[in-house]
Amino acid sequence: MTAATQHAPNSQTRTAAQASTIAAARSQARSEARRSTMNGWLTTLLVSLLLIAIWEVAADLALTRLGVMASPSAIIQSIAANPSLYFNAVSATAWVAMRGWFYGNLAAIFVAVVFVQLRAFESLFLRLALALFCLPLVAVNPLLQVTFDSDTAKVVLAALSVFFVTLVGTMLGLRSADGSPMTMVKAWGGRSLDSLWFVRLPSGIPAILTGLQIGAAAATLGAIFGEFIGAKAGIGVLLINGLMSLDLGRVWAVAVLATLMAAIPYGLFGLLRRWLTPWSAGISSAAAVSSGPRRSFAARSGRAFAYTVGSIVVILLAWYAYLAVFHLTPFVGKTPVDVFTYLVTSPTAAAKRSVIFEALGVTLVHSGIGYIAGLVIGVATAVAFVLFPVSERVFTPLAVALRSVPIIVLTPVLILALGRGLWGVVAIAAIVTFFPTLANTQAGLKRVPADAFTLMRSYDSSRMSTLWRLQLPYTLPSIFASARIAAPTAVLASTLAEWLATGDGLGHVIVNSRAHADYTGLWAAAAILTAVSLIFYSLVSWAERVVLARYAPSYNS
């Protein structure tokens, strides 16, 4: 018997033993994963019950007497006293929110694909999409009611609330495609559509689903706000009635139902993302580095200037097209020329500019402080969730609840607690900035490739060193995507809070103009606010390019 013959059974035995060891390790890993999941759900349930108990005690002791918050038992009693009223209201709002969510997300994903495939279209039309997102809801809602029937106006408002968040998230996901597969598709003669279908779309699914998660809450809020004018049924109508009658139980019953309407689809899409994309944390998101020649500074500046001018022309043409297509009367629909005359050439232009720009200064202070606070707290919370998974199970229900409660409910509470000045509005702006920042940053941290962690462990890297040197640089595109989304959101939230509580800033100017049928003033204030939001967004985009060029140069390729 030769040595090779003797060696063969031994080799087969070792192979069988190795296979058995691997199978046992996989079985143990699955058991540990199931045990960890069950522990997570149990922790979340226990923490939620503890928070409800604290809420009940605090409301009974002081908060209900101060007119701040109803207790859980009072909320249940309010719903049980008239269940059909709440069921009909939730059904009406949910139907509007679902249609707005569907159409807004469908349009956003389609536009994102076009923008990623055709960079020239992105350069020209992204600012138009951003301008739609930046339009103040306080001004848009009455204009939509004039343009469409009541039901369609609410659906459009919900779709607008969803559109831009999903657009940015989808573009981020499509551009996170692996560099090696993209290169392989090109090497085998694949076209741009082949790269999109086989590489970009699969790589973009996690980010797309994150956008759909956030969009569930945004659609609910848009649908409720759309019910403030002209609606006969819905959660928004119940909310207004509760506020006017000082029925604290009804107000907070509406808040809880709105929270559930947003939180349930958020959780379902989270489960769907984990089920559909278990591979998302095991791939790299480094795009292939472009081999094209680098343009000179003058050429890049000239190109940027040309696209900026083109974007402004596109926005102005869209403005005129809206007035022409929907046949708005000259009394309500104002052109860019009307706004220019109002602010520049009319005899009272100086006084009107003074009012608008003084109010703008107040709004910028409110939104700026809230934006920075929400961004920092959102990133810090996402990092804490990744470093300490138990904290995610404990605080995620509270974070989702805070973002899902309608702003019109949060505003009186925060104003009562913090006053009608600066800090009440800042808190509102911070809250609406916090949640998308948390969601996108958390998703980015979880998409770091497993092989990168293995490499860091091979160098005996500590947990904090791995976070600082690997996870945060890898997550910079997600963080900046959140920062871009949050920039105009903070401005819009500030105007809503100014309208609902403080009586200052551009939010108050817009509402006051509408109340006095000064539609030119309304359009002027809305145009100024939109322009400022666009500038705010552009500044964050510039910072993104500078930082990513240093720490993630392959991303922009």
Contacts in CASP RR format, 6 or more apart in sequence:
PFRMAT RR
TARGET T0000
AUTHOR 0000-0000-0000
METHOD contacts of the structure
MODEL  1
MTAATQHAPNSQTRTAAQASTIAAARSQARSEARRSTMNGWLTTLLVSLL
LIAIWEVAADLALTRLGVMASPSAIIQSIAANPSLYFNAVSATAWVAMRG
WFYGNLAAIFVAVVFVQLRAFESLFLRLALALFCLPLVAVNPLLQVTFDS
DTAKVVLAALSVFFVTLVGTMLGLRSADGSPMTMVKAWGGRSLDSLWFVR
LPSGIPAILTGLQIGAAAATLGAIFGEFIGAKAGIGVLLINGLMSLDLGR
VWAVAVLATLMAAIPYGLFGLLRRWLTPWSAGISSAAAVSSGPRRSFAAR
SGRAFAYTVGSIVVILLAWYAYLAVFHLTPFVGKTPVDVFTYLVTSPTAA
AKRSVIFEALGVTLVHSGIGYIAGLVIGVATAVAFVLFPVSERVFTPLAV
ALRSVPIIVLTPVLILALGRGLWGVVAIAAIVTFFPTLANTQAGLKRVPA
DAFTLMRSYDSSRMSTLWRLQLPYTLPSIFASARIAAPTAVLASTLAEWL
ATGDGLGHVIVNSRAHADYTGLWAAAAILTAVSLIFYSLVSWAERVVLAR
YAPSYNS
40 390 0 8 1.000
40 393 0 8 1.000
43 390 0 8 1.000
43 393 0 8 1.000
43 394 0 8 1.000
44 393 0 8 1.000
44 394 0 8 1.000
44 396 0 8 1.000
44 397 0 8 1.000
47 393 0 8 1.000
47 394 0 8 1.000
47 397 0 8 1.000
48 397 0 8 1.000
51 397 0 8 1.000
51 398 0 8 1.000
52 72 0 8 1.000
55 69 0 8 1.000
55 71 0 8 1.000
55 72 0 8 1.000
56 71 0 8 1.000
56 72 0 8 1.000
56 73 0 8 1.000
58 69 0 8 1.000
59 69 0 8 1.000
59 70 0 8 1.000
59 71 0 8 1.000
59 72 0 8 1.000
59 74 0 8 1.000
60 71 0 8 1.000
63 69 0 8 1.000
63 71 0 8 1.000
64 70 0 8 1.000
64 71 0 8 1.000
64 74 0 8 1.000
64 248 0 8 1.000
66 416 0 8 1.000
67 248 0 8 1.000
67 416 0 8 1.000
68 413 0 8 1.000
68 416 0 8 1.000
68 417 0 8 1.000
69 248 0 8 1.000
69 252 0 8 1.000
69 413 0 8 1.000
70 78 0 8 1.000
70 248 0 8 1.000
70 249 0 8 1.000
70 251 0 8 1.000
70 252 0 8 1.000
70 253 0 8 1.000
74 248 0 8 1.000
74 249 0 8 1.000
74 252 0 8 1.000
75 249 0 8 1.000
75 252 0 8 1.000
75 253 0 8 1.000
75 256 0 8 1.000
77 249 0 8 1.000
78 247 0 8 1.000
78 249 0 8 1.000
78 250 0 8 1.000
78 253 0 8 1.000
79 86 0 8 1.000
79 253 0 8 1.000
79 257 0 8 1.000
85 238 0 8 1.000
86 238 0 8 1.000
86 253 0 8 1.000
86 257 0 8 1.000
88 233 0 8 1.000
88 234 0 8 1.000
89 233 0 8 1.000
89 234 0 8 1.000
89 235 0 8 1.000
89 236 0 8 1.000
89 237 0 8 1.000
89 238 0 8 1.000
89 254 0 8 1.000
89 257 0 8 1.000
90 234 0 8 1.000
90 235 0 8 1.000
90 257 0 8 1.000
90 261 0 8 1.000
92 233 0 8 1.000
92 234 0 8 1.000
92 235 0 8 1.000
93 220 0 8 1.000
93 223 0 8 1.000
93 224 0 8 1.000
93 227 0 8 1.000
93 234 0 8 1.000
93 235 0 8 1.000
93 236 0 8 1.000
93 258 0 8 1.000
93 261 0 8 1.000
94 223 0 8 1.000
94 261 0 8 1.000
96 151 0 8 1.000
96 154 0 8 1.000
96 155 0 8 1.000
96 158 0 8 1.000
96 223 0 8 1.000
96 226 0 8 1.000
96 227 0 8 1.000
97 158 0 8 1.000
97 219 0 8 1.000
97 220 0 8 1.000
97 222 0 8 1.000
97 223 0 8 1.000
97 261 0 8 1.000
98 219 0 8 1.000
99 155 0 8 1.000
99 158 0 8 1.000
99 159 0 8 1.000
100 155 0 8 1.000
100 156 0 8 1.000
100 158 0 8 1.000
100 159 0 8 1.000
100 162 0 8 1.000
100 219 0 8 1.000
100 223 0 8 1.000
101 158 0 8 1.000
101 159 0 8 1.000
101 162 0 8 1.000
101 215 0 8 1.000
101 216 0 8 1.000
101 219 0 8 1.000
103 155 0 8 1.000
103 159 0 8 1.000
104 158 0 8 1.000
104 159 0 8 1.000
104 160 0 8 1.000
104 162 0 8 1.000
104 163 0 8 1.000
104 166 0 8 1.000
105 162 0 8 1.000
105 163 0 8 1.000
105 166 0 8 1.000
105 211 0 8 1.000
105 212 0 8 1.000
105 215 0 8 1.000
107 159 0 8 1.000
107 163 0 8 1.000
108 162 0 8 1.000
108 163 0 8 1.000
108 164 0 8 1.000
108 165 0 8 1.000
108 166 0 8 1.000
108 167 0 8 1.000
108 170 0 8 1.000
109 166 0 8 1.000
109 170 0 8 1.000
109 208 0 8 1.000
111 125 0 8 1.000
111 129 0 8 1.000
111 167 0 8 1.000
112 166 0 8 1.000
112 167 0 8 1.000
112 169 0 8 1.000
112 170 0 8 1.000
112 171 0 8 1.000
112 174 0 8 1.000
113 170 0 8 1.000
113 174 0 8 1.000
113 196 0 8 1.000
114 121 0 8 1.000
115 121 0 8 1.000
115 122 0 8 1.000
115 125 0 8 1.000
115 126 0 8 1.000
115 167 0 8 1.000
115 171 0 8 1.000
116 122 0 8 1.000
116 171 0 8 1.000
116 174 0 8 1.000
116 175 0 8 1.000
116 196 0 8 1.000
116 200 0 8 1.000
117 192 0 8 1.000
117 193 0 8 1.000
117 196 0 8 1.000
122 171 0 8 1.000
123 307 0 8 1.000
123 311 0 8 1.000
124 307 0 8 1.000
124 310 0 8 1.000
124 311 0 8 1.000
124 314 0 8 1.000
125 311 0 8 1.000
125 314 0 8 1.000
126 311 0 8 1.000
127 308 0 8 1.000
127 311 0 8 1.000
127 312 0 8 1.000
127 314 0 8 1.000
127 315 0 8 1.000
127 534 0 8 1.000
128 311 0 8 1.000
128 314 0 8 1.000
128 315 0 8 1.000
128 318 0 8 1.000
129 163 0 8 1.000
129 164 0 8 1.000
129 167 0 8 1.000
130 164 0 8 1.000
130 488 0 8 1.000
130 533 0 8 1.000
130 534 0 8 1.000
130 537 0 8 1.000
131 315 0 8 1.000
131 318 0 8 1.000
131 530 0 8 1.000
131 534 0 8 1.000
132 160 0 8 1.000
132 163 0 8 1.000
132 164 0 8 1.000
133 160 0 8 1.000
133 163 0 8 1.000
133 164 0 8 1.000
133 488 0 8 1.000
134 488 0 8 1.000
134 491 0 8 1.000
134 492 0 8 1.000
134 529 0 8 1.000
134 530 0 8 1.000
134 533 0 8 1.000
134 534 0 8 1.000
134 537 0 8 1.000
135 160 0 8 1.000
135 526 0 8 1.000
135 530 0 8 1.000
136 492 0 8 1.000
136 495 0 8 1.000
136 506 0 8 1.000
136 507 0 8 1.000
136 510 0 8 1.000
136 525 0 8 1.000
136 526 0 8 1.000
136 529 0 8 1.000
136 530 0 8 1.000
137 157 0 8 1.000
137 161 0 8 1.000
137 222 0 8 1.000
137 225 0 8 1.000
137 492 0 8 1.000
137 496 0 8 1.000
138 495 0 8 1.000
138 496 0 8 1.000
138 499 0 8 1.000
138 507 0 8 1.000
138 510 0 8 1.000
138 511 0 8 1.000
138 514 0 8 1.000
139 510 0 8 1.000
139 514 0 8 1.000
139 522 0 8 1.000
139 523 0 8 1.000
139 525 0 8 1.000
139 526 0 8 1.000
140 157 0 8 1.000
140 160 0 8 1.000
140 526 0 8 1.000
141 153 0 8 1.000
141 157 0 8 1.000
141 225 0 8 1.000
141 226 0 8 1.000
141 228 0 8 1.000
141 229 0 8 1.000
142 229 0 8 1.000
142 514 0 8 1.000
143 328 0 8 1.000
143 332 0 8 1.000
143 333 0 8 1.000
144 153 0 8 1.000
144 156 0 8 1.000
144 157 0 8 1.000
145 153 0 8 1.000
145 229 0 8 1.000
145 230 0 8 1.000
146 328 0 8 1.000
146 332 0 8 1.000
147 153 0 8 1.000
147 326 0 8 1.000
147 328 0 8 1.000
148 156 0 8 1.000
150 230 0 8 1.000
150 231 0 8 1.000
153 226 0 8 1.000
154 222 0 8 1.000
154 223 0 8 1.000
154 226 0 8 1.000
154 227 0 8 1.000
154 231 0 8 1.000
155 223 0 8 1.000
157 222 0 8 1.000
157 223 0 8 1.000
157 225 0 8 1.000
157 226 0 8 1.000
158 218 0 8 1.000
158 219 0 8 1.000
158 220 0 8 1.000
158 222 0 8 1.000
158 223 0 8 1.000
158 226 0 8 1.000
159 219 0 8 1.000
160 222 0 8 1.000
161 215 0 8 1.000
161 218 0 8 1.000
161 219 0 8 1.000
161 221 0 8 1.000
161 222 0 8 1.000
162 215 0 8 1.000
162 218 0 8 1.000
162 219 0 8 1.000
164 485 0 8 1.000
165 211 0 8 1.000
165 214 0 8 1.000
165 215 0 8 1.000
165 218 0 8 1.000
165 436 0 8 1.000
165 485 0 8 1.000
166 208 0 8 1.000
166 211 0 8 1.000
166 212 0 8 1.000
166 214 0 8 1.000
166 215 0 8 1.000
168 481 0 8 1.000
168 484 0 8 1.000
168 485 0 8 1.000
169 207 0 8 1.000
169 208 0 8 1.000
169 210 0 8 1.000
169 211 0 8 1.000
169 440 0 8 1.000
169 481 0 8 1.000
170 204 0 8 1.000
170 207 0 8 1.000
170 208 0 8 1.000
170 211 0 8 1.000
172 207 0 8 1.000
172 440 0 8 1.000
172 477 0 8 1.000
172 478 0 8 1.000
172 481 0 8 1.000
173 200 0 8 1.000
173 203 0 8 1.000
173 204 0 8 1.000
173 206 0 8 1.000
173 207 0 8 1.000
173 208 0 8 1.000
174 196 0 8 1.000
174 200 0 8 1.000
174 201 0 8 1.000
174 203 0 8 1.000
174 204 0 8 1.000
174 207 0 8 1.000
175 200 0 8 1.000
175 287 0 8 1.000
175 477 0 8 1.000
175 555 0 8 1.000
176 203 0 8 1.000
176 204 0 8 1.000
176 207 0 8 1.000
176 285 0 8 1.000
176 287 0 8 1.000
176 447 0 8 1.000
176 477 0 8 1.000
176 555 0 8 1.000
177 195 0 8 1.000
177 199 0 8 1.000
177 200 0 8 1.000
177 203 0 8 1.000
177 204 0 8 1.000
177 285 0 8 1.000
177 287 0 8 1.000
178 199 0 8 1.000
178 203 0 8 1.000
178 283 0 8 1.000
178 284 0 8 1.000
178 285 0 8 1.000
178 286 0 8 1.000
178 287 0 8 1.000
179 284 0 8 1.000
179 286 0 8 1.000
179 287 0 8 1.000
179 288 0 8 1.000
179 554 0 8 1.000
180 284 0 8 1.000
180 288 0 8 1.000
181 198 0 8 1.000
181 199 0 8 1.000
182 195 0 8 1.000
182 199 0 8 1.000
182 287 0 8 1.000
182 288 0 8 1.000
183 288 0 8 1.000
185 194 0 8 1.000
185 195 0 8 1.000
185 198 0 8 1.000
185 199 0 8 1.000
186 195 0 8 1.000
203 283 0 8 1.000
203 285 0 8 1.000
205 273 0 8 1.000
205 276 0 8 1.000
205 277 0 8 1.000
205 280 0 8 1.000
206 273 0 8 1.000
206 277 0 8 1.000
206 280 0 8 1.000
206 443 0 8 1.000
206 447 0 8 1.000
207 443 0 8 1.000
209 269 0 8 1.000
209 270 0 8 1.000
209 272 0 8 1.000
209 273 0 8 1.000
209 276 0 8 1.000
209 277 0 8 1.000
210 273 0 8 1.000
210 439 0 8 1.000
210 440 0 8 1.000
210 443 0 8 1.000
211 439 0 8 1.000
212 269 0 8 1.000
213 265 0 8 1.000
213 266 0 8 1.000
213 267 0 8 1.000
213 269 0 8 1.000
213 270 0 8 1.000
213 273 0 8 1.000
213 439 0 8 1.000
214 266 0 8 1.000
214 435 0 8 1.000
214 436 0 8 1.000
214 439 0 8 1.000
216 262 0 8 1.000
216 265 0 8 1.000
216 266 0 8 1.000
216 269 0 8 1.000
217 262 0 8 1.000
217 263 0 8 1.000
217 266 0 8 1.000
217 400 0 8 1.000
217 403 0 8 1.000
217 404 0 8 1.000
217 435 0 8 1.000
220 258 0 8 1.000
220 261 0 8 1.000
220 262 0 8 1.000
220 404 0 8 1.000
220 406 0 8 1.000
221 258 0 8 1.000
221 262 0 8 1.000
221 406 0 8 1.000
221 407 0 8 1.000
223 235 0 8 1.000
224 234 0 8 1.000
224 235 0 8 1.000
224 236 0 8 1.000
224 239 0 8 1.000
224 258 0 8 1.000
224 406 0 8 1.000
224 408 0 8 1.000
225 236 0 8 1.000
225 406 0 8 1.000
225 408 0 8 1.000
226 236 0 8 1.000
227 234 0 8 1.000
227 235 0 8 1.000
227 236 0 8 1.000
227 237 0 8 1.000
228 236 0 8 1.000
228 240 0 8 1.000
231 237 0 8 1.000
235 254 0 8 1.000
235 257 0 8 1.000
235 258 0 8 1.000
235 261 0 8 1.000
235 406 0 8 1.000
236 254 0 8 1.000
236 406 0 8 1.000
238 250 0 8 1.000
238 254 0 8 1.000
239 251 0 8 1.000
239 254 0 8 1.000
239 406 0 8 1.000
239 408 0 8 1.000
239 409 0 8 1.000
241 247 0 8 1.000
241 250 0 8 1.000
242 250 0 8 1.000
242 251 0 8 1.000
242 254 0 8 1.000
243 251 0 8 1.000
243 408 0 8 1.000
243 412 0 8 1.000
251 409 0 8 1.000
252 409 0 8 1.000
254 406 0 8 1.000
254 409 0 8 1.000
255 405 0 8 1.000
255 406 0 8 1.000
255 409 0 8 1.000
258 404 0 8 1.000
258 405 0 8 1.000
258 406 0 8 1.000
258 409 0 8 1.000
259 400 0 8 1.000
259 401 0 8 1.000
259 404 0 8 1.000
259 405 0 8 1.000
260 404 0 8 1.000
261 404 0 8 1.000
262 400 0 8 1.000
262 403 0 8 1.000
262 404 0 8 1.000
263 397 0 8 1.000
263 400 0 8 1.000
263 401 0 8 1.000
263 404 0 8 1.000
266 400 0 8 1.000
266 404 0 8 1.000
267 400 0 8 1.000
273 280 0 8 1.000
280 446 0 8 1.000
280 447 0 8 1.000
281 446 0 8 1.000
281 447 0 8 1.000
281 448 0 8 1.000
281 449 0 8 1.000
281 450 0 8 1.000
282 447 0 8 1.000
282 449 0 8 1.000
282 450 0 8 1.000
282 451 0 8 1.000
283 447 0 8 1.000
283 449 0 8 1.000
284 449 0 8 1.000
284 451 0 8 1.000
284 452 0 8 1.000
285 447 0 8 1.000
285 449 0 8 1.000
285 474 0 8 1.000
285 477 0 8 1.000
285 555 0 8 1.000
286 554 0 8 1.000
286 555 0 8 1.000
287 554 0 8 1.000
287 555 0 8 1.000
287 557 0 8 1.000
288 554 0 8 1.000
288 557 0 8 1.000
289 553 0 8 1.000
289 554 0 8 1.000
289 557 0 8 1.000
290 557 0 8 1.000
295 303 0 8 1.000
316 336 0 8 1.000
319 335 0 8 1.000
319 336 0 8 1.000
320 335 0 8 1.000
320 336 0 8 1.000
322 328 0 8 1.000
323 333 0 8 1.000
323 335 0 8 1.000
331 519 0 8 1.000
332 519 0 8 1.000
333 519 0 8 1.000
333 523 0 8 1.000
334 342 0 8 1.000
334 519 0 8 1.000
334 520 0 8 1.000
334 523 0 8 1.000
334 524 0 8 1.000
336 527 0 8 1.000
338 520 0 8 1.000
338 523 0 8 1.000
339 520 0 8 1.000
339 521 0 8 1.000
339 523 0 8 1.000
339 524 0 8 1.000
339 527 0 8 1.000
341 349 0 8 1.000
342 349 0 8 1.000
342 352 0 8 1.000
342 520 0 8 1.000
342 521 0 8 1.000
342 524 0 8 1.000
343 349 0 8 1.000
343 352 0 8 1.000
343 353 0 8 1.000
343 356 0 8 1.000
343 524 0 8 1.000
346 352 0 8 1.000
352 521 0 8 1.000
352 524 0 8 1.000
355 509 0 8 1.000
356 506 0 8 1.000
356 509 0 8 1.000
356 521 0 8 1.000
356 524 0 8 1.000
356 525 0 8 1.000
356 528 0 8 1.000
357 528 0 8 1.000
359 504 0 8 1.000
359 505 0 8 1.000
359 506 0 8 1.000
359 507 0 8 1.000
359 508 0 8 1.000
359 509 0 8 1.000
359 525 0 8 1.000
360 505 0 8 1.000
360 506 0 8 1.000
360 528 0 8 1.000
360 529 0 8 1.000
360 532 0 8 1.000
361 505 0 8 1.000
362 498 0 8 1.000
362 504 0 8 1.000
362 505 0 8 1.000
362 506 0 8 1.000
363 491 0 8 1.000
363 494 0 8 1.000
363 495 0 8 1.000
363 498 0 8 1.000
363 505 0 8 1.000
363 506 0 8 1.000
363 507 0 8 1.000
363 529 0 8 1.000
364 491 0 8 1.000
364 532 0 8 1.000
365 422 0 8 1.000
366 422 0 8 1.000
366 425 0 8 1.000
366 426 0 8 1.000
366 429 0 8 1.000
366 494 0 8 1.000
366 497 0 8 1.000
366 498 0 8 1.000
366 505 0 8 1.000
367 429 0 8 1.000
367 490 0 8 1.000
367 491 0 8 1.000
367 493 0 8 1.000
367 494 0 8 1.000
368 429 0 8 1.000
368 490 0 8 1.000
369 422 0 8 1.000
369 426 0 8 1.000
369 429 0 8 1.000
369 430 0 8 1.000
370 426 0 8 1.000
370 427 0 8 1.000
370 429 0 8 1.000
370 430 0 8 1.000
370 433 0 8 1.000
370 490 0 8 1.000
370 494 0 8 1.000
371 429 0 8 1.000
371 430 0 8 1.000
371 433 0 8 1.000
371 486 0 8 1.000
371 487 0 8 1.000
371 490 0 8 1.000
373 426 0 8 1.000
373 430 0 8 1.000
373 433 0 8 1.000
374 429 0 8 1.000
374 430 0 8 1.000
374 431 0 8 1.000
374 433 0 8 1.000
374 434 0 8 1.000
374 437 0 8 1.000
374 486 0 8 1.000
375 433 0 8 1.000
375 434 0 8 1.000
375 437 0 8 1.000
375 482 0 8 1.000
375 483 0 8 1.000
375 486 0 8 1.000
377 430 0 8 1.000
377 434 0 8 1.000
378 433 0 8 1.000
378 434 0 8 1.000
378 437 0 8 1.000
378 438 0 8 1.000
378 441 0 8 1.000
379 437 0 8 1.000
379 441 0 8 1.000
379 479 0 8 1.000
381 395 0 8 1.000
381 399 0 8 1.000
381 434 0 8 1.000
381 438 0 8 1.000
382 437 0 8 1.000
382 438 0 8 1.000
382 441 0 8 1.000
382 442 0 8 1.000
382 445 0 8 1.000
383 441 0 8 1.000
383 445 0 8 1.000
383 467 0 8 1.000
383 472 0 8 1.000
384 391 0 8 1.000
385 391 0 8 1.000
385 392 0 8 1.000
385 395 0 8 1.000
385 396 0 8 1.000
385 438 0 8 1.000
385 442 0 8 1.000
386 392 0 8 1.000
386 442 0 8 1.000
386 445 0 8 1.000
386 446 0 8 1.000
386 467 0 8 1.000
386 471 0 8 1.000
387 463 0 8 1.000
387 467 0 8 1.000
392 442 0 8 1.000
399 434 0 8 1.000
399 435 0 8 1.000
399 438 0 8 1.000
400 435 0 8 1.000
402 410 0 8 1.000
402 431 0 8 1.000
402 434 0 8 1.000
402 435 0 8 1.000
403 431 0 8 1.000
403 432 0 8 1.000
403 434 0 8 1.000
403 435 0 8 1.000
407 428 0 8 1.000
407 432 0 8 1.000
407 493 0 8 1.000
407 496 0 8 1.000
407 497 0 8 1.000
407 500 0 8 1.000
408 496 0 8 1.000
408 500 0 8 1.000
410 428 0 8 1.000
410 431 0 8 1.000
411 428 0 8 1.000
411 496 0 8 1.000
411 497 0 8 1.000
411 500 0 8 1.000
411 501 0 8 1.000
412 500 0 8 1.000
412 501 0 8 1.000
414 424 0 8 1.000
414 427 0 8 1.000
414 428 0 8 1.000
415 421 0 8 1.000
415 424 0 8 1.000
415 497 0 8 1.000
415 501 0 8 1.000
415 502 0 8 1.000
418 424 0 8 1.000
418 427 0 8 1.000
420 501 0 8 1.000
420 502 0 8 1.000
421 502 0 8 1.000
424 497 0 8 1.000
424 501 0 8 1.000
424 502 0 8 1.000
425 494 0 8 1.000
425 497 0 8 1.000
425 498 0 8 1.000
425 501 0 8 1.000
425 502 0 8 1.000
428 493 0 8 1.000
428 494 0 8 1.000
428 496 0 8 1.000
428 497 0 8 1.000
429 490 0 8 1.000
429 493 0 8 1.000
429 494 0 8 1.000
429 497 0 8 1.000
430 490 0 8 1.000
431 493 0 8 1.000
432 486 0 8 1.000
432 489 0 8 1.000
432 490 0 8 1.000
432 492 0 8 1.000
432 493 0 8 1.000
433 486 0 8 1.000
433 489 0 8 1.000
433 490 0 8 1.000
433 493 0 8 1.000
436 482 0 8 1.000
436 485 0 8 1.000
436 486 0 8 1.000
436 489 0 8 1.000
437 479 0 8 1.000
437 482 0 8 1.000
437 483 0 8 1.000
437 486 0 8 1.000
439 482 0 8 1.000
440 478 0 8 1.000
440 479 0 8 1.000
440 481 0 8 1.000
440 482 0 8 1.000
440 485 0 8 1.000
441 475 0 8 1.000
441 478 0 8 1.000
441 479 0 8 1.000
441 482 0 8 1.000
443 478 0 8 1.000
444 474 0 8 1.000
444 475 0 8 1.000
444 478 0 8 1.000
445 471 0 8 1.000
445 474 0 8 1.000
445 475 0 8 1.000
445 478 0 8 1.000
447 474 0 8 1.000
447 475 0 8 1.000
447 478 0 8 1.000
448 470 0 8 1.000
448 471 0 8 1.000
448 474 0 8 1.000
448 475 0 8 1.000
452 470 0 8 1.000
452 474 0 8 1.000
453 466 0 8 1.000
453 470 0 8 1.000
456 465 0 8 1.000
456 466 0 8 1.000
456 469 0 8 1.000
456 470 0 8 1.000
461 469 0 8 1.000
461 470 0 8 1.000
473 551 0 8 1.000
473 552 0 8 1.000
474 552 0 8 1.000
476 547 0 8 1.000
476 548 0 8 1.000
476 551 0 8 1.000
476 552 0 8 1.000
476 555 0 8 1.000
477 548 0 8 1.000
477 552 0 8 1.000
477 555 0 8 1.000
480 540 0 8 1.000
480 543 0 8 1.000
480 544 0 8 1.000
480 547 0 8 1.000
480 548 0 8 1.000
483 540 0 8 1.000
483 543 0 8 1.000
483 544 0 8 1.000
484 537 0 8 1.000
484 540 0 8 1.000
484 541 0 8 1.000
484 544 0 8 1.000
487 533 0 8 1.000
487 536 0 8 1.000
487 537 0 8 1.000
487 539 0 8 1.000
487 540 0 8 1.000
488 533 0 8 1.000
488 534 0 8 1.000
488 536 0 8 1.000
488 537 0 8 1.000
491 529 0 8 1.000
491 532 0 8 1.000
491 533 0 8 1.000
491 536 0 8 1.000
492 533 0 8 1.000
494 505 0 8 1.000
494 507 0 8 1.000
495 505 0 8 1.000
495 506 0 8 1.000
495 507 0 8 1.000
495 510 0 8 1.000
495 529 0 8 1.000
496 507 0 8 1.000
498 504 0 8 1.000
498 505 0 8 1.000
498 506 0 8 1.000
498 507 0 8 1.000
498 508 0 8 1.000
499 507 0 8 1.000
499 508 0 8 1.000
499 510 0 8 1.000
499 511 0 8 1.000
502 508 0 8 1.000
506 525 0 8 1.000
506 528 0 8 1.000
506 529 0 8 1.000
507 525 0 8 1.000
509 521 0 8 1.000
509 525 0 8 1.000
510 522 0 8 1.000
510 525 0 8 1.000
510 526 0 8 1.000
510 529 0 8 1.000
512 518 0 8 1.000
513 519 0 8 1.000
513 521 0 8 1.000
513 522 0 8 1.000
513 525 0 8 1.000
514 522 0 8 1.000
545 556 0 8 1.000
548 555 0 8 1.000
548 556 0 8 1.000
549 556 0 8 1.000
END
